[in-house]
């Protein structure tokens, strides 16, 4: 289940690397930045986000991927994302996250994007979340959760866009195309 945004070198001819995400609004990104800076090694690689399509490699050209995403979300209205409590994937994977309340729009986007992009679903039980900490030793998961939980709060925001992201030469993942949802 380790889907990181660390950008290793791709083998020649292996294709392009992409992901599809919902970025958190700036005020929420700033609110959890101190937590992520301390506990998430990908803090300097990518802004706070919810993954809809995890990093993957494809030989499909960028324009084809962008067109597929645009057609997939055509007519999809903006929707509310509710952030709740803290969660983790322990013991399977030492990752601590800000939980996203189950949302039919996110679940459907996840399944539909994978199907339309002709990608195999990587996770049977998709749990939308915002990563706060990872690569923590197993014995520290509870301790780190106890340090993080006072800084979390229930929050919601309107998801008005989704972004196709890719790594650039500096190894940072950046938006290469933003798609606006209907009604925004």
Secondary structure, DSSP 8 states (H G I E B T S, - for coil): -----------TTS-EEEEEEEE--HHHHHHHHHHHHHH-TTTTTS-SEEEEEEEEEE-S-HHHHHHHHHHHHTT-B-EEEEEEEEEE-TTTS-EEEEEE---HHHHHHHHHHHHHTT---S-SS---EEEEEES--GGGHHHHHHHHHTT---EEEEE-EEEEEEE-TTS-EEEEEEEE-BT-
